[in-house]
Amino acid sequence: MRVPGWRSWIGIIVGVVVVLWIIGWFLSSEPDTFDVTARAQTAAEADNVEMVTGYTTTTALIETIGTLMDKRGGYMSNDILPPMVLLDNIPAWEFGVLEMSRDLALAMRREFSRSQSQSLQNPYLTTAQTSLNIDHTSWFMPPAESEYTDAREALINFRLALADSADFSAQFYTRADNLRSWLVEVDKRLGSLSQRLSASVAQVDETLSISVAGQDSLTQRAIPLELQKRTSWWDVDNVFYEARGASWALLHFLKAVEVDFADVLEKKNAQVSLQQIIHELEATQQLVWSPIILNGSGFGFVANHSLVMANYISRANAALIDLKDLMAQG
């Protein structure tokens, strides 16, 4: 039997690398957006129930988690075998989606489903929120997928109970203060993403620090700006796709809020602010034509995709702050 020569081994290695690259490229495809209202209507027809208040928002969260599990290549963040272990863009996208989903699940558990601070938490939402908080890279005992599937099933049970007129254990209160509590968390999330995206071209000035702005100087320590350094070249694309995933999830959640909180939004005359946020988030989902995420300087010859994304998210965050303020007004 003839032993393959070194040229044959090089050919085999190159062939394996090419095959893995093709598979990786095929799997590195972000899911499209979906029609939240249409999905809710389909679910209501399948369950033979009416679309009560909260049904659309719950469906948006269910479908978002389902997309994490069922998209092309399945859930990748905890994969330990090639080629998935070599991919980082889609896992970063998944983490962004997951973070937004966790925030909404927590708001549903603590705010939307409770009439007052002394009321009981819904057990289905407690299960869902707890299951979503497992480490997203866990692959064994238990794997993240099984926990997220449990969260999705718990949310489906909550949705069924919500639509059951004879079941009073599941409620969804669309008050302005409830919505504002969730928007506060979203505001922080978008602000952090915008800051990290902008750090792709950050210039450090050790004489300045905004970490204690508005704080009592005797009780707060300033964070030296040398610790707030520029995003590593290796992490630029990860931050970009995390922001893209978070924007993708938030886009669907806000479209659902537009349906369930319609009365509150109309009363506060806040529909325009919400539509502006949705418009900016839709812009974050435009097709990326470049094969890689470029990281040029602010006004340089090469584009900087992070700054473009930061612009859309900052504009969405500004409109969200306006919406949050409207919810606080009497």
Summary of the structure (lengths in Angstrom):
residues: 330
radius of gyration: 22.4
end to end distance: 86.1
largest distance: 86.1
contacts: 1003
relative contact order: 0.12
helix: 62%
strand: 1%
